[in-house]
Each structure stands twice: as C-alpha cells, then as structure tokens.
C-alpha cells in the first residue's frame, strides 16, 4: 500500500508544482483513493508528472469543505468519469472566514448528484481502509475553529467543523492515520481512532493545524505525542514549517515533512 502526496504547500522536485492546499493518493493495489483535491487543478499536473493516471482513481474522499482541499474537485471530475465522491453532507454548507469571505465549496449539481455518497458512520471503503466521520473531542484545548463561520438559516454562525473526517488504514495490527487539516485537533483524531480500533498508532500523516496555534495548544500536543514515542509523524500543509521544525526538536518521535511528491509505503 502506497501513499503519494500529489500537492502540498512545498515541493522539492523541479518538475512538480506546489500550492496552499493538500491532496494525497492512497493506492492499495486493488483500489485508488484520492484524499482531497488541493486548491486548483495543479494536483492533476503533478499526477501526470509522477506517472499517475487519474482516470484510474476509484474514490474521492473529501476531508472537509474548505477551498484548499476541494478546489480541484471539479477539474478532477471532468477528467475522471467513474470515481465516487465520499464526504459528509456538511461539506457543502456555506463556509466563510471571519471577514465574511466565502472559503467553501459550491455544490455543482450536474457533476455531483449521481456520484456523491454522504456518510455519517464509520465506513470500510476497501479492506483495511476506513473513513471515520465523527471525531470525539477528548481534549477541548486542541481544536482549531477560530475565525471560521458557516451559513445557517441565512446567518453566519461559528463553524465547529462537523464536516471534518479522517482516514484510518489498518495494517499488520497497527493503525496509520491520514488527516487533512485537523480542525478538530490531531490529538482528538488520534484518540478517536484509538477508541474505535484499539490498535497502536504507527503513523500520522497530514496537516496538524499548528501554524498559528497558541503556545498552550502546542505544548499540550507535545506532551500528547511524548506518550506515543514510536509513532511516526508526517506533517505538512497547515502544520507550518516552523512548527514542523519545533516538533522535530521537541519530540523523540520520528518526524518528517510530507512535501509534494513524497511517497510512503505502509
């Protein structure tokens, strides 16, 4: 099973593009699962440069409704005519920042109606790959909802990110967690997964949303992962390069940066 990051904020390979966004491809050998679609269609160009044919992708899983994770959805659906889109129904709620700017995803009926499945319970997409749509807030300090709004009954109200989900890959009696932005908190995501699957966490890969976090939030997370010293952390996107460097310094855990084009084998 292989994980390839198709786009992320940073890139090392000259033939690839980067942007503020995230898209990762899971290849199980039997199925290909796209986890988010970045901000634009650039991830499609990267896929081509990496020798990946997006026509072969079977599923698209949307982590949440923000534009930097869903902006490439419609270009992808025009290129791929078979993939099923899986997400929570709240993904298509009107999402705004605290300045009133729209930062969400527009529902495009002609491309989505016959291809979208909304989930609200744990779903095994293919053997060993689970989508987890409900995150329990075990640690209220570790949440990242600041400045986020959603449209409800024609009014903007605080967004508690009920649209967010994550993926758990079970392999050799261990668990590999894929997250996108961790608005609900990476510790809450890991604790939720542990509650459900009762397995040690081998790897956690994705955005940890630490770039602008408060000092007490960061310190809490360091203490959380200090209790899991064998867990490998692959940070990117909203984690921030500075926080990635701090995590490398402050933790005994193996910590790497999950840049555009990086491949990981489970």
N, C-alpha and C positions, 0 to 999 in steps of 0.2 A: 504494500500500500504506500502510495507516494503523495505528498503534499507539495504543490508548487505555488508560490506566490506570484500571481500574474501582474499585480500592480500594488504599489505602496508608495509612501512619501519619498523614499530614497532608492537609488539604483547605483550599482557598481559597473554593470556591463554596458558598454557604449551603444550596443545595438538595441537596448531597451529604453522605455520611457517611464517616467515617474510622475506622480501627481498626488495631491492630498486626497487619498482615498484608499480603499482596500478591496482586493479580490483574490481569492485563493481557490485552487482546483484540487479536489481530492480524487485520486484515481485508485480504485480498489482492485483493478484488474478486470472486474465484471461490470462496474458502473463508474461513470464520471460525474462528479457532483461539483458544481460551481457554488462557492460560498461568497456571495456579494459580487457586485459588478463595477466597483470603483465609481468615480465621479463622471467619467466620459467613456467614449469608445476606445480609449487608448489601451485598455487591457486586451482588446481583441488584436491589436497590432503586436503587442508583446507575445500573445499566444502564438501568433503566426511565426514570429521570430524564434520562438522556442520550439517550433515544430509541433505545436498542439493544434489539432483541427477542432474548432469549437462546434462544428456540425455534429461531432460525436458525443457531446455532453448530454447526459440524460436528465439531470435535475439542476434547478437553480434554487438555492436556499437563501432567503434574504434575512439578514440578522436583525435589521430594524429599518425604519423608514427614512433615514437621513440621506440627503442627496449624494454624499461622498461614498455611499455604499450601494446606491441604487441607480445612479445617474447613467450607467451604461446598460441598464436593463433593456431598454427598447432597441438600441442598436444590436444587442445580442439576439433578441427575439426575431429580428429581421434576418439575421444570419443563420439562426438555428430554428428549425421549424418543428422540432419534436420535444424539446425539453419541457418538463413540467415545473412550474414555479410553486414553491412551498414557502409559506410565511404565516404570520399571524394577521388577522384581519385588520388590526390596528396600524399596520404598516402604512396604510393609505389614508389615515387620518391627516388632517391638515396640520403640518408641523412648522413652527416658527421659532426664531430666536427672540430674545427679549427686546430687540429693536423693532419687532414686527415684520421681519423679513422672512419670506417663505423658504424653508430649508428641507421640505419634504419631497414626496413622490406623488405625482399625479396618476390617477387611475385612467388608463387608456383602454377603453372597453374592447376595441377591435382586436387588440393584441393579447389581452389578459383573460377575457371572460371564459374561454374554453380551455385555458391552460393553467389556471391557478387553483391550488388547493390551500385552504386556510386550515391551520391546525391549532388545537388548544390542549393537546395532551402529548405525552412522550410518544415519538414515532420512530420505529426502526426502518430507516429508508432502504437499507440493504444490509445484509448480515454484518453485525458489529458496528454499524454507523447509526447513531441515534440523534434525533433532533429533540432538544429539551426546551419547551416553550414557556415554562413557568419557573421563575427564579425566586427562591425564598430569600428574603432579606434577613440573614442571620446577624449581620454586622452593619447597623444603620450608618455608622461613620463612613463606611466605604461605599458611598453612592455618588453619582455624578449627574445630577439633574439641573444644575444651576444654569439659569438663563434660557431654559428650554420651555417652550409653550406648545399647546395643541389647541385646535379649534373644537370646541364642544358647545352645541346649542348656540352657534353664532357668537360665541365669546371665547377669548383667549384665556386659557387656564394653565396652571403649571403642569408640565408633562412629566409623569413618573415612569415613562418608558415601558409601558406594558406590552409594547410591540417587540421588545428585545427577546431573542432566543440565542442558544448556543448549540454546538455540536459536540458530542462525546463519541470517541472512537475507542472501542474495546478490543484489546489485542494482547494475547499472552497474559491474561489475568491482570492486566493493568489498564489504565484509562488515559487517553490522550484528549485534552480539551482544546477546542477551537473556539475562539471568541473574536468578535469584531471590534466593538468599542467599549464594552464593559461599563455601560452607564449604570447598570445595577450593581456594579462592583465586582472585580475579579475574585475577591475572597468569597463573595456570596455565590458566584458562579461555581467556584471550586467546591464550596461546602454543599451546595445543592446537588452537584454531581456525585459527591461522596455519599450523601444521604441516600441517593437513588440506587447507585450501582455497587456501593460497598467495596470499592477497589482502590488501591493506591493510585495516585496521580503520577504518571510517568512524565508527561509533557503538558505545558500550557502554552499555546501559541496564538498570538493576535494582539489587538490593541488593549492596553490596560487603562487607558484614560487618565494618565498621571501627569500629563504635560503641565497643567496649571493647578494641580491639586494642592490642597493645604498641607502644611508640614505634619499635622497630626494624622491626616489620612495616609500620607506616605509612610510615616513611622509605624502606623498600625499594620500596613501591608508588609513591611519588612519583618515585623515580628511574626506575622502570619506565616510567611514563607520560610522563616527560620525554623519553624516546626516541621517543614517538609524539605529537608536539605537535599534529598535525592531527586527532587522534581526539577526537570529541565525547563527553563523559561525562555520562550522565543518572543521577544517583544517587538512591536512595530507601531506604525501609524500614530494614534493619539497618545501613545505612551510618552513620546518625546525622546529625542536623542539624549538630552541631559539626564532625564530620569533613567533611561537605559544605562547610562554610564554609572549613575549612582547605585543602581541595583547591582551592577557588576561589582562595585566596590563594597557594598554593604551586606551582600549575601554570600554564603558559601555555595549556594546553588549554582550550577552551570547556567549562565545567562548569555544568550546570543541575540543579534539583531536580525530580524526576519525581513530582509530587504527584497525589493523587486527581483524576481528571477531565481530566488533561493529555492532549492528542492530539499525536502526532508523525507526520509524513508522510515516508516514505522515497522 
